[in-house]
Amino acid sequence: MRIEGVVKGGGLTGKRDSGAETRDRLIEAAAETLRTQGYAGTSARTIAKTAGVNSALVFYHFGGVDPLLLAAFDRSSEERMRAHRETVAGASTLEELVEAATRVYRADIDGGHITLFSELVGASIARPELRAEIVKRADPWIDFVEQTLERVIGGSPLARLMPPRDVAYAAITFYLGVNLFTYLDADRTRTEALFGLAARVAPRARLLTLRMPRRRRPPAADSPKETPEGTPE
């Protein structure tokens, strides 16, 4: 049965308000509620109030609060992935990559995107059923970091010393920790200092990012030798 029109006990959904529009409003409201009130303060009622609809629509369209929050996180991730791919696309050196990562960090903090991830990660400690969903959604970001590192430092001594896949795991862990600590470091001076340190270290690692030319493989011992005229002996 489809629910539309005027909903008793809640706001007006509007007679012409389609199911897709209602879902969209609920996803936006869920993201806003999670960012401003945290997971503990997020419920079907608080989300519905922000969206201006009846709380029953949360269950009708998504089956519960957690699936709705995951849908909000998915939308945020898609938007961020598109934006961040453009941000790092022009980085061809380690220094430029650090600069791009700094811009990514600032954009995520200012936009409140990382808050969605942080709140859901925190919630998964008490709600094991969320863990697999969070891990599944973190994997594309690990792949994104790995692919970016492979493009910039792949084939270099630094990549052999610090494999991009391992660095990608470390980067995601570091990034989550940095953003959580930002809540304690209100003016961001300490977290900004970390990126400043990386910017100072990156030029000193330049030699380690130079790709070594491939050595020619020696001819096999049983391969025919060519005579000066170009014919094999």
Secondary structure, DSSP 8 states (H G I E B T S, - for coil): ----SB-TTS-B--TT--HHHHHHHHHHHHHHHHHHHTTTT--HHHHHHHHTS-THHHHHHHSSHHHHHHHHHHHHHHHHHHHHHHHHHT--SHHHHHHHHHHHHHHHHHHTHHHHHHHHHHHHHH-GGGHHHHHHHHHHHHHHHHHHHHHHHTTSHHHHHS-HHHHHHHHHHHHHHHHHHHTTSTT-HHHHHHHHHHHHHGGGGGGGGS----------TTS--B-TTS-B-
